[in-house]
């Protein structure tokens, strides 16, 4: 015997030795019959017959065991009718209790595929229709069960009968026609007991379904009471696998669930309820996040199409608009929220919410500027929030950065409406940066005073519509008189520069004077440019392009004449190669992480001797003649000379 044969064909002796003995098969048949007759239903006896060959030979197709099936049918509730003459007890039990693949659609599918309604086919063959097997009444399945008395025939039987009837009718022989109807009479006679049995089975099925429905109703009512007592959601309990199995078993046994049955499945039931709750919370969060992401896509589409001169809420405030709230917290929005956001009614509601949001922000911010109940004297006067003097500060941002930041120009009306502060303390569930609070803003008094100085010298009222264009068209015509070395700046630079002095004074020069001025001009963004991780910025940090304004002042005082003589020999270039530009860097981080203003410029074309030293006529400047440094040299210079921020540009 080969190894392959041994692996495929196990030794019966080995199998018999490894299988534990079953003592129930050694019981006498009489004892087994008594146990099955009084303790089991036909369904359970059928299951026992299918467990082994021993019980199959005793119970299935064995006339000697029919009394077991009969007694169990009699004791079943409701009692099961006797089987048809052509069925054995075991096959009859299988017919009743075995499940099919199309229980729910069997009637409707059979009527469509195999049935034919005589009322719809006409009255051509009513002469023999009474002799065909037919439904006495049809029970339609649906939400409301109802009965129909239309007669349905099997399509194959009807077609065969029509063919035989037509052959006998047109044969011309009364003998053939008589033989045809005699055949139908014999078939009907044989069919009568079957139809009678089918009628009794239909009635039994209806009674059985009523009992099942009653048990299911009692179970549902009972589980609702238990769920209320235990603090469960009864609808979720009824969907758990444990309860569904218990309810199905209860309906099969036609006995309601008891407390002992629940205690047996309680651990598994509670675990399933907890798992279902977690799944629902996870699904709820996922759906909420999906709706939020869809709204975020729509928000960025609107934000990109919005006009820069008008305020637009940041995303956290956008979600608080009533129209967006209805979308965000509506579980029925589903996957089509992007499509619904484009509907005309949704678009109109959103535009209305944006207008109301802007009006509310404008009214609150006007109060901060001192215009609580502002009403324009004339139609041409600008609203307080539309003026150049509408400058604000965020208290949380200022508190998070002690000492301030020299390149911080504050917030305009549009910027303060869009400001999402990450430093603000809030208890909002969305977290920091998602909540806008009017109490965290205040008027930027220094910037407002500086703007008023400029407007006064220009002879323009802050409410004049022309004042809003000055910031864009004025250019570098503003000179700071509070700095040791006067410098020129644009209106945008002035808004950040005004915080360098306790009391700042500005003067507005003419365009001609600006063109002829030799004062250095600040370069906005110089610090960011030098500190960025780019090859050009890295090479620029190694060059002597940073100047100390305190030292430039000493040079200009001691060597004014020499500087005038050499003016034609000096060529100043910015980082882009433009001539006659002096670039300033507003902040350089020294070793102590302090922010110190300085001046950034590149000197080209100066003679070698002049660049090394400039005659000082008896006194040396604070830090050498040229006052030009690399980034590292300037950090050292700040520590040695102890230069304060107001002395350096």
C-alpha positions in Angstrom: 0.0 0.0 0.0 1.5 3.3 -1.1 1.9 6.4 1.0 -0.4 8.3 -1.4 -3.1 5.7 -0.9 -2.7 5.8 2.9 -3.0 9.6 2.9 -6.2 9.5 0.8 -7.8 6.5 2.3 -7.7 6.5 6.1 -7.7 3.3 8.0 -11.2 2.6 9.4 -9.7 1.1 12.5 -7.8 4.3 13.2 -10.9 6.4 12.7 -12.9 4.1 14.9 -10.4 4.3 17.7 -10.1 8.1 17.5 -13.9 8.7 17.5 -15.4 8.8 21.0 -18.2 6.3 21.5 -21.9 7.5 21.3 -24.0 5.8 23.9 -27.3 7.0 22.6 -27.0 4.7 19.6 -26.9 1.7 22.0 -30.4 2.6 23.4 -33.2 0.3 22.4 -35.5 1.6 19.7 -38.5 1.6 22.0 -36.8 4.0 24.4 -35.6 6.2 21.6 -39.2 6.3 20.2 -40.7 7.2 23.6 -38.2 10.1 24.0 -38.7 11.4 20.5 -42.5 11.1 20.7 -43.1 13.2 23.8 -40.2 15.6 23.8 -39.5 16.6 20.2 -41.4 18.3 17.4 -41.3 17.0 13.8 -38.7 19.5 12.9 -36.4 18.2 15.7 -37.0 14.6 14.8 -36.1 15.4 11.2 -32.8 16.9 12.5 -32.1 13.8 14.6 -32.7 11.6 11.5 -30.1 13.5 9.6 -27.4 13.2 12.2 -26.2 9.7 11.5 -26.9 6.6 9.4 -28.2 4.8 12.5 -31.0 7.3 13.2 -31.7 7.7 9.4 -32.4 4.0 9.1 -34.7 4.1 12.2 -36.7 7.2 11.4 -36.5 7.9 7.7 -38.6 5.9 5.3 -39.3 3.3 8.0 -43.0 2.4 8.4 -42.3 1.0 11.8 -41.4 4.5 13.1 -44.4 6.3 11.6 -46.1 6.4 15.0 -43.3 8.7 16.3 -44.0 11.2 13.5 -47.7 10.9 14.0 -47.6 11.5 17.7 -45.3 14.5 17.3 -47.6 16.0 14.6 -50.6 15.6 16.9 -48.8 17.3 19.8 -47.5 20.1 17.6 -49.1 23.6 17.9 -51.2 23.9 15.8 -51.6 20.2 15.0 -50.2 19.3 11.6 -52.6 17.7 9.1 -52.0 14.2 7.8 -49.7 13.9 4.8 -50.9 13.2 1.3 -51.0 9.5 0.2 -47.9 9.9 -2.0 -45.7 11.3 0.9 -43.9 9.5 3.7 -43.7 11.0 7.1 -40.1 12.1 6.9 -40.5 13.6 3.4 -43.6 15.3 4.6 -41.7 16.9 7.5 -39.0 18.0 5.1 -41.6 19.6 2.9 -43.1 21.6 5.8 -40.0 22.6 7.7 -37.2 22.8 5.2 -36.5 26.3 3.9 -36.3 27.2 0.2 -34.3 29.7 -1.7 -37.3 31.9 -2.7 -39.7 31.9 0.2 -40.4 35.6 -0.1 -40.9 35.7 -3.8 -42.1 32.2 -4.5 -45.7 33.1 -5.1 -45.1 36.2 -7.3 -42.3 34.5 -9.3 -44.3 31.4 -9.9 -47.3 33.5 -11.1 -45.1 35.3 -13.5 -43.1 32.4 -14.9 -45.4 29.4 -14.6 -49.0 30.6 -14.0 -51.7 31.9 -16.3 -54.9 33.7 -15.3 -58.0 32.6 -17.1 -59.8 35.9 -16.5 -57.0 37.5 -18.6 -56.9 34.9 -21.3 -60.6 35.2 -22.3 -63.4 32.6 -22.2 -62.4 30.5 -25.1 -61.7 27.3 -23.2 -64.1 27.6 -20.2 -65.6 24.3 -21.2 -62.7 22.3 -19.8 -61.2 24.8 -17.4 -63.0 23.3 -14.4 -61.1 20.1 -15.0 -57.7 21.6 -14.6 -55.8 22.0 -11.3 -56.0 25.6 -10.3 -55.7 27.9 -7.3 -59.0 28.4 -5.5 -57.7 31.8 -4.3 -54.5 33.7 -4.5 -52.9 35.3 -1.5 -50.9 38.4 -2.6 -47.8 39.2 -0.5 -47.0 42.8 0.2 -47.4 45.4 2.9 -51.1 44.5 3.2 -51.9 40.9 2.6 -55.1 40.4 0.6 -56.8 37.6 -1.2 -57.8 37.4 -4.9 -60.3 34.9 -6.3 -58.8 35.0 -9.8 -58.2 31.4 -11.0 -54.6 30.7 -11.9 -53.5 27.6 -13.8 -50.1 26.1 -14.4 -49.0 27.3 -17.8 -47.7 24.0 -19.0 -50.9 22.1 -17.9 -53.1 24.8 -19.6 -51.1 24.6 -22.9 -51.2 20.8 -22.9 -55.0 20.8 -22.2 -55.6 23.4 -25.0 -53.7 21.2 -27.5 -55.5 18.0 -26.5 -58.9 19.8 -26.5 -58.2 21.3 -30.0 -57.1 17.9 -31.4 -60.3 16.2 -30.0 -62.6 19.1 -31.1 -61.4 19.2 -34.7 -61.1 15.4 -35.1 -64.8 15.1 -35.9 -65.1 12.0 -33.7 -67.3 12.0 -30.7 -65.4 9.0 -29.4 -62.1 10.8 -29.3 -63.8 13.8 -27.6 -65.5 11.6 -25.1 -62.2 9.8 -24.3 -60.6 13.2 -23.7 -63.1 14.3 -21.1 -63.0 10.9 -19.4 -59.3 11.4 -19.0 -59.9 14.7 -17.4 -62.5 13.2 -15.0 -60.0 10.6 -13.9 -57.3 13.2 -13.4 -59.7 15.4 -11.3 -60.7 12.4 -9.2 -57.1 11.7 -8.4 -56.5 15.3 -7.7 -59.3 15.8 -5.2 -57.5 14.4 -2.2 -54.4 16.3 -3.1 -56.4 19.5 -3.4 -58.1 18.8 -0.1 -54.8 18.2 1.6 -53.4 21.4 0.1 -56.3 23.3 1.4 -55.8 22.0 4.9 -52.0 22.8 4.6 -52.8 26.4 3.6 -55.1 26.8 6.6 -52.4 25.2 8.9 -49.8 27.6 7.5 -52.0 30.6 8.2 -52.5 29.5 11.8 -48.8 28.8 12.2 -47.9 32.2 10.9 -50.3 33.8 13.3 -48.6 32.0 16.2 -45.2 33.1 14.9 -46.3 36.7 14.6 -47.7 36.5 18.1 -44.5 35.2 19.5 -42.5 37.9 17.6 -44.8 40.6 18.9 -44.4 39.3 22.5 -40.7 39.2 22.1 -40.6 42.7 20.7 -42.7 44.1 23.5 -40.7 42.2 26.1 -37.3 43.4 24.7 -38.6 47.0 24.8 -39.3 46.7 28.5 -35.9 45.1 29.2 -34.2 47.8 27.1 -35.9 50.5 29.0 -34.8 48.9 32.3 -31.2 48.3 31.2 -30.8 51.7 29.4 -30.5 50.2 26.0 -31.8 51.3 22.6 -34.4 48.7 21.8 -34.1 49.3 18.0 -30.4 48.5 18.3 -31.0 45.5 20.4 -33.3 44.1 17.8 -30.6 44.4 15.2 -27.9 42.5 17.0 -27.0 39.0 15.9 -27.5 37.5 19.3 -31.1 38.7 19.6 -32.0 37.9 16.0 -30.9 34.3 16.6 -32.7 34.1 19.9 -35.9 35.6 18.4 -35.7 33.2 15.4 -35.3 30.2 17.7 -38.2 31.5 19.8 -40.4 31.7 16.7 -39.4 28.2 15.6 -40.3 26.8 19.0 -43.4 29.1 19.2 -42.4 30.1 22.7 -41.7 33.6 23.9 -38.3 34.6 25.2 -37.8 34.4 28.9 -35.4 36.1 31.3 -33.2 33.0 31.5 -32.7 33.1 27.7 -31.6 36.7 27.9 -29.1 36.0 30.7 -27.6 33.3 28.6 -26.7 35.8 25.8 -26.2 38.9 27.9 -22.4 39.1 27.7 -22.4 38.6 23.9 -25.4 41.0 23.5 -23.7 43.8 25.5 -20.5 43.4 23.5 -22.4 43.6 20.2 -24.3 46.7 21.4 -21.0 48.4 22.4 -19.5 47.5 19.0 -22.5 48.8 17.1 -22.4 52.1 19.1 -18.8 52.5 18.3 -19.4 51.8 14.6 -22.3 54.3 14.5 -20.2 57.0 16.2 -17.3 56.3 13.8 -19.7 56.4 10.8 -21.3 59.6 12.1 -17.9 61.2 12.5 -16.9 60.1 9.0 -20.1 61.4 7.5 -19.7 64.7 9.3 -16.1 65.0 8.2 -17.1 64.2 4.6 -19.7 67.0 4.7 -17.2 69.4 6.2 -14.6 68.6 3.5 -17.2 69.2 0.8 -18.1 72.5 2.3 -14.4 73.4 2.5 -14.0 72.8 -1.2 -17.0 75.0 -1.9 -15.6 77.6 0.5 -12.2 77.8 -1.3 -14.0 78.1 -4.6 -15.9 81.1 -3.3 -12.9 82.5 -1.6 -10.8 82.4 -4.8 -13.6 84.2 -6.7 -14.2 86.8 -4.0 -13.1 90.4 -4.4 -10.0 91.3 -2.2 -11.5 94.7 -1.2 -14.5 93.0 0.5 -14.2 90.9 3.7 -14.8 87.2 3.5 -15.0 85.0 6.6 -12.4 82.4 7.4 -13.5 78.8 7.3 -14.4 78.6 11.0 -16.8 81.5 10.7 -18.1 80.3 7.3 -19.3 77.1 8.9 -21.3 79.1 11.4 -23.5 80.8 8.8 -27.1 79.5 9.1 -27.2 78.1 5.6 -23.9 76.1 6.2 -25.1 74.9 9.6 -28.1 73.4 8.0 -25.8 71.6 5.5 -23.2 70.5 8.0 -25.5 69.0 10.6 -27.9 67.4 8.2 -27.2 63.7 8.0 -29.6 63.4 5.0 -27.3 65.6 2.9 -25.3 62.5 2.1 -22.9 62.4 -0.8 -24.6 65.1 -2.9 -23.8 68.1 -0.7 -21.5 69.6 -3.4 -24.4 69.5 -5.8 -26.9 70.9 -3.3 -24.5 73.8 -2.5 -24.9 74.9 -6.2 -28.7 75.0 -6.1 -30.2 78.5 -6.6 -32.0 78.5 -3.3 -28.9 77.5 -1.4 -26.8 80.1 -3.2 -29.3 82.8 -2.4 -29.5 81.8 1.2 -25.7 81.9 1.4 -25.4 85.3 -0.2 -27.9 86.6 2.3 -26.0 85.2 5.2 -22.7 86.7 3.9 -24.3 90.2 3.7 -25.7 89.9 7.2 -22.3 88.7 8.5 -20.5 91.6 6.9 -23.0 94.1 8.3 -22.6 92.6 11.8 -18.8 92.8 11.6 -18.9 96.3 10.3 -21.2 97.5 13.1 -19.1 95.9 15.9 -15.7 97.1 14.5 -17.1 100.6 14.1 -17.8 100.6 17.8 -14.1 99.8 18.5 -13.1 102.8 16.4 -15.4 105.0 18.4 -18.3 105.2 16.0 -21.0 103.3 17.9 -24.0 104.7 16.1 -22.4 106.2 13.0 -24.6 107.8 10.4 -22.9 109.6 7.5 -23.5 113.4 7.1 -23.5 113.0 3.4 -23.6 110.2 0.9 -19.9 110.6 -0.2 -18.5 110.2 3.3 -16.7 106.8 3.9 -17.9 104.4 6.5 -15.5 104.3 9.4 -14.5 100.7 8.5 -13.8 101.7 4.9 -11.4 104.4 5.8 -7.6 104.3 5.9 -7.7 105.0 9.6 -9.5 101.7 10.2 -6.6 99.9 11.8 -6.9 97.2 14.5 -4.7 95.1 16.7 -5.3 91.5 18.0 -4.8 91.4 21.8 -4.1 87.7 21.8 -1.4 88.0 19.1 0.3 90.9 20.9 0.2 89.1 24.2 1.8 86.0 22.6 4.7 88.2 21.3 6.0 90.4 24.1 7.8 93.4 22.8 5.9 93.4 19.6 7.2 92.8 16.1 8.6 95.7 14.0 7.3 94.4 10.7 3.7 93.9 12.0 1.6 96.6 10.4 -1.6 95.6 12.3 -4.9 94.6 10.7 -7.1 96.5 8.2 -10.9 96.1 8.2 -10.7 93.2 5.7 -7.9 91.5 7.5 -9.5 91.7 10.9 -12.7 90.1 9.5 -10.6 87.3 8.1 -8.3 87.0 11.1 -8.1 83.5 12.5 -6.2 83.8 15.7 -4.3 80.8 16.9 -3.4 82.4 20.2 -6.9 83.3 21.4 -8.2 81.3 24.4 -11.5 79.7 23.5 -13.7 76.9 24.8 -15.2 76.4 21.3 -15.3 72.7 20.4 -13.7 73.5 17.0 -10.4 74.5 18.8 -8.1 77.5 18.4 -8.1 79.4 15.2 -11.8 78.5 14.5 -13.6 81.2 16.5 -13.9 85.0 15.9 -14.5 87.1 19.0 -14.9 90.9 18.8 -13.5 91.3 22.3 -10.0 90.2 21.2 -9.5 93.2 19.0 -8.7 96.8 19.8 -8.0 100.0 17.8 -4.4 100.5 16.6 -3.9 103.9 18.1 -0.3 104.4 17.0 -1.1 103.6 13.4 -4.3 105.8 13.5 -2.3 108.7 14.9 0.4 108.3 12.2 -2.2 108.1 9.4 -3.9 111.3 10.8 -0.6 113.1 10.7 -0.1 112.2 7.0 -3.7 113.1 6.1 -3.5 116.4 8.0 -0.4 117.5 6.1 -2.0 116.5 2.9 -5.2 118.4 3.8 -7.5 115.4 3.4 -10.2 114.4 5.8 -10.2 110.8 6.9 -13.8 110.4 5.6 -12.9 111.7 2.2 -13.0 108.9 -0.5 -9.6 110.2 -1.7 -8.0 109.0 1.5 -8.5 105.4 0.6 -6.3 105.8 -2.5 -3.4 107.5 -0.8 -2.0 104.2 0.6 -1.7 102.8 -2.9 -0.5 106.0 -4.8 1.6 108.0 -2.4 4.9 106.1 -2.7 7.9 106.6 -0.4 7.2 110.2 0.5 6.9 109.8 4.3 9.9 110.8 6.4 10.3 109.8 10.0 11.5 112.7 12.0 11.9 110.7 15.2 14.7 108.5 14.0 18.3 109.6 14.6 18.9 109.3 10.9 15.8 110.3 8.9 14.6 107.6 6.5 11.9 107.6 3.8 9.1 105.0 3.8 5.9 104.1 2.1 2.5 104.3 3.9 2.6 100.5 4.4 6.0 100.7 6.1 4.9 103.6 8.2 2.2 101.4 9.8 4.8 99.0 11.2 7.5 101.7 11.8 5.3 103.8 14.0 5.6 101.3 16.8 9.4 101.9 17.1 9.0 105.2 18.9 7.0 106.2 21.9 5.9 109.4 20.2 6.5 109.4 16.4 6.6 112.4 14.1 6.2 112.1 10.4 6.6 114.6 7.6 5.3 114.3 4.0 7.8 115.5 1.3 7.0 116.3 -2.3 7.6 113.9 -5.1 10.5 116.1 -6.3 12.1 116.1 -2.9 11.7 112.4 -2.7 13.6 112.0 -6.0 16.4 114.2 -4.9 16.7 112.8 -1.3 19.8 110.9 -0.3 18.2 109.4 2.8 18.2 105.6 2.9 14.9 103.9 2.1 13.6 100.9 4.1 13.2 97.6 2.3 10.0 95.8 3.4 10.6 92.1 3.5 14.4 92.4 3.6 14.7 90.2 6.7 12.6 87.5 5.2 14.5 87.6 2.0 17.9 87.3 3.7 16.8 84.5 6.1 15.1 82.3 3.5 16.8 79.0 2.5 17.7 80.0 -1.1 21.2 80.1 -2.7 21.0 83.9 -3.4 19.9 84.6 0.2 22.7 82.4 1.5 25.4 84.2 -0.5 23.9 87.5 0.5 24.3 86.6 4.2 28.0 86.2 3.6 28.4 89.7 2.1 28.6 93.0 3.9 25.2 94.3 3.1 23.8 95.1 6.6 24.4 98.7 7.8 23.9 100.2 11.3 21.8 103.4 11.0 23.5 104.7 14.2 26.9 104.5 12.5 25.6 105.9 9.3 24.5 108.9 11.3 28.0 109.4 12.7 29.5 109.0 9.3 27.1 111.6 7.8 27.8 114.1 10.5 31.6 113.8 10.4 32.2 113.3 6.7 29.3 115.2 5.1 31.5 117.0 2.6 33.4 113.9 1.7 30.3 112.0 1.2 29.0 114.7 -1.2 32.2 114.6 -3.2 32.1 110.9 -3.5 28.4 110.7 -4.4 29.2 110.5 -8.1 31.5 107.5 -7.4 29.1 105.4 -5.4 26.6 103.1 -7.0 24.0 101.4 -4.9 22.3 98.3 -6.1 19.5 96.2 -4.6 19.3 92.4 -4.8 17.6 92.7 -8.2 20.4 94.9 -9.6 18.4 98.1 -9.7 20.6 101.2 -9.4 20.2 104.0 -6.8 18.3 101.9 -4.3 19.2 101.4 -0.7 17.6 98.3 0.8 16.7 97.9 4.5 16.1 94.8 6.4 13.6 95.4 9.2 14.6 92.7 11.6 17.7 90.6 12.1 17.7 87.8 14.8 20.9 88.1 17.0 22.4 85.5 19.2 20.0 86.4 22.1 17.0 85.9 19.7 16.2 89.6 20.0 14.8 91.4 17.0 17.0 94.4 15.9 16.2 96.6 12.9 19.0 97.3 10.5 19.7 98.5 7.0 20.5 96.2 4.1 22.3 97.5 1.0 25.1 96.4 -1.4 27.9 98.9 -2.2 29.5 98.6 -5.6 31.9 100.9 -7.4 33.5 102.6 -4.4 37.3 102.8 -4.6 39.2 100.3 -2.5 40.7 102.9 -0.3 37.5 104.7 0.3 35.7 101.5 1.3 38.3 100.6 3.9 38.3 104.0 5.7 36.6 107.3 5.6 38.2 110.4 7.2 36.3 111.2 10.4 38.0 114.5 11.3 39.1 113.8 14.8 36.5 111.4 16.1 35.8 107.8 15.3 32.2 106.6 14.6 30.6 104.1 16.9 31.5 101.1 14.9 34.1 101.8 12.2 34.1 103.8 9.1 32.0 101.9 6.7 29.3 100.5 9.1 28.8 97.5 6.8 28.5 94.0 8.2 27.7 90.4 7.3 24.8 88.8 9.2 27.1 87.2 11.8 29.1 90.4 12.2 26.0 92.4 12.8 24.9 90.1 15.6 28.2 90.6 17.3 28.0 94.4 16.7 24.6 94.6 18.5 26.0 92.8 21.5 29.2 94.9 21.8 27.8 98.3 21.1 24.5 97.6 23.0 22.6 99.4 20.3 18.9 99.8 21.1 16.3 99.1 18.4 15.4 102.7 17.9 19.0 103.5 16.9 19.2 100.9 14.2 17.4 100.7 10.9 
